[in-house]
Amino acid sequence: MSIKIRYFYVLTVCWLLFTYISRDLSRPILRVYGQLISGAAPDTASVAVPNPAAYFVERFRRTLAGQGISVGQSGITQAAPSGSELAAVNSPPLAQWMVRTNRNSKNIYAEAMLKSLASRNADDATNSGIMAVETILERLGVNPALYEIVDGSGLSRHNLATPQAFVDTLQAMARSPHAATYRNSLAVAGASGTLGNRLGGIRFAGKTGAISHNASLSGYLEPPNHSPLVLSIIINNLDQRGAVLRRTIDDVVKVAAQLDDC
């Protein structure tokens, strides 16, 4: 299965060791905070372009100018319903996008995927995508009273969900024909993604979540002496550093991994 994504661009910024990066939505400014150590290995981060359509038009204009083609005027207009498609880019299979989104917690991909679920004629891609997700979750048997979605990235503090909503979703996906594909998209404790340096030696695959003063971890745990478990742990509004929140969550998972069958 492939999805089409048009005008989807990111800016890549390189930094070393521990940093925090933020974006000014009103101006083309990136703010990078942190510490640099000489000789440390570089890493990269993706930052969303505030107006991807305008960014595309400007880059396209520059590219044409570089080829000696002058552009007198450029802008963005709504295509006529009867207009023919001039160009499109087919994305990699959805399974590959899921790995980038879940295993490495790429919020911008999650936002784009939500919008891609929108109805073709929708005026608001976000709301239309949310309606599609709600329909899917209802079919999976997830109680709509247990969650509220306002964006795809999960970065808004208006997103609400209970651990039960995550557990029900994970259990439904475990029974799904796509269970293997979904599970392969998750981070693996001590091995990959956002769990690469956490919970080493424990058989756990899951998805992390974090914004300031909040942290979560949901996924599949396989204790050596107990049947597999689905866990969802959420910490809200705790005035502690992220490292403290993650350590607390990991301690809970470690205890659960020691369960024995009765």
N, C-alpha and C positions, 0 to 999 in steps of 0.2 A: 504494500500500500504506500502510495506517495501523496504528498500534499503540495500544493503550490503556494509559495510565499513570494510576494512581490514587494520590492522596496524595503527589504529587511537588511539594515546595516548596523554595524557596531564600530565603535572606535576602540582600538586596542592600546593600552597603556602598560608599560613595563615598569615594575618596581622590585625592590629587594627586601627580603625578610618581612617584618610586620608592617603593614600599611593599611590605611583606610582611605578610600577614594569616594568623592561625592561630586555631584554635578549641579551647576547653576542652570535652572530651567529657563531663565530669562536671557541669559547671555552664553556665548560659546566659551565657557570657562570650566575647567576641571580643577578640583582641589584635592591634593594628595598629601596625606599626613602619615608619619611613621618614622621608622629608624632605618638607616642604611649601614650595612657592614661591608667594608671593602672585601672584594673577592667572593661574596655570597652569590649563589646561583640565582639567576633572574627568574621571575615568574610573570604571568600576564593576567590582566583582568579585562573584561568587556564592559563597556559603558554604553547605555542606550543613547541613540541620537534623538534629541527632543522632537524634531520634525523630519522624519525619514523621507517623506515625499519631496520636501523642499531641498533636502540634502542631495537626493538623487538628481533633481533637476540641475542644481548648481554643478555637481560633479560631471554630469553629462555635457553641460555647456562648456566646461573647461576642457573636457576630452575632445569635443568637436573643434574648439579653438586651437588645441594642440595639433590637430590634423589640417589646420588651415581653413576650416569651415567657420565662417563668421555667423554669429547668432544675434539678430537685432533685438529680439524680445523673447522672454521665456516666462513661464508661469505654470500654474496648476489649475486645471479645469476638470469638472465632472464629465466623464465619458458618456456619450449618448448611449441609451440602452441598445440601440441597433448598431452601434459602432463595432468594427471588427478588431480583434485582438492583434496588436502589433508585435508583441514579444512576451514571453513568459519564461520562467526558470523553474524547472522541476526540482524539488528538494530531494535529499536522500530519503530512504524509507523512514516511516514514522518511528520504527523501532530504534533507529539510530538517534533521532531527536530525543526520544525518551531517555536514552542513556546519558546524553549531555545534560538533559534537564534534571533528572532524578539523581543520578550518581554523583554529578559534580555540582548540583544545585545552581544551575544557570537560570536565574530568575527571568532574564529577558527572553529566553526561549519559551519558558512557561507562559509568559504574557502573549507571545506571538502564536503559540499553539491554541490558546484560548480564543483569540480573535479569528483563527483559521476555522474554528467550529461555527462561526457566525453564519446566519442565512445570507445568501448571495445578495439579496435586496435589502438587507438590514441597514438602517440609518446609523445605528450605534453597534459597532462590532463587539465591544466589550459586553454590553447587556445581552446581545443575542447569543454570544458564546457562553455566558453564564447560564442562560436558559437551556442551552444544549447540555451543559454539564449537569444541571439539576435534573433534566429528563433522564440522563444516563444513570445518575446515582439513584433515582427513584426506581428504575428498572432493576438495579442491583439490590434493592431492598433497604437502602440507607434512608433513615427517617429525616425528612427535610427540616424538622424542628431542631435537629442537632447541629446545624451549621448555617452559616451565611457567607456568601461569596460576593466580593465587590471588585476583585481584579484577578488576573491570572498569575501574577508574580507572587502573591501572598505577602507583599511588603506593606500593604495597607493595614493599619491597626483596626480597621472596621471589619476585616475578615474575622469571623468567629467560627469555632468548631470545638466539639467535645472529643475527648479520647474515644468515646464510643463510636462517633462518626468515622474516625480513622480505622478503628478495629473492624467495624462492619464493612468498610470499603476494602480493606486488606483481605478479609475472609472471603468476600465476594470475588475478588480478583484471583484468589487461590483456587476457586472452583471454576474460573473462567477458562474457555478454550485458549485464551491468550496468557494463561498463567505464567508459562515459562518466559515469554517475551517480557512481560511486566517485571517479573522477579529479576531478570537479567539486567534491567535498567537501574536497579537499586545499588547503593553503595554497599560494599562488603567490609565487615569489621576487620581491621588490621591489614586490609589488602588494597582497597580502591576507594576513589572518590573522597567525599567528606568524612568517611570513616576510616580512611587509610591509616591514620595514626591513633585510632581509638579502639578499645575493646579487643586488643590482640589476643588470639587464642580462643575466642568465643565465636561460635557459629551464629552469626547474625547478619541479616541483610535488611537495609531499611533506608529511610529518608530522614535527613536532619532538617531542622528549621530553626531560625534565629533572627530576632531583631532585638534591639537594646532592651534589657531587663526581661526578655522572654526567650525560652528555648524549648525545643521539643525533639522527640525521636520516636518514630513509629516504624514497625517492620516485623520481620519473621525471626524468631529465636528458636534454635534447636539445641536444647540442653542435652548433654550426653546421657543422662539417666531419667529423662522425662519426655513425654510426647511433645511435638512442636507447639510453640505458643505464638500468638499474635499480641504484640505489645504496642501501646501508645502512651507516652509519658509527656506531659505538657507542664511547663513551669511558667506562670504568668506574674508579671509585675513584682519581681524580686529585685531589690536594689543590690545586686551583686554583679561582679564582672562575668563576662561570658564563660571564661574558663571555669569559674566556680559552678555555674549552672550546668555546664557539660559534665563536669566531674560528678555532680550529684546524680544526674541522669545515668551516667555510666555505672555508678555504684548500684543503682536499682537493677539495671540489666544484669550485673554480675551476680547479685543475689538470686535473681530469677533463673540464671543459668545453673545454679546449684540445686535446683529442685529435683527431688527423687519421686518416682512413681510410688504410690501407696500400695 
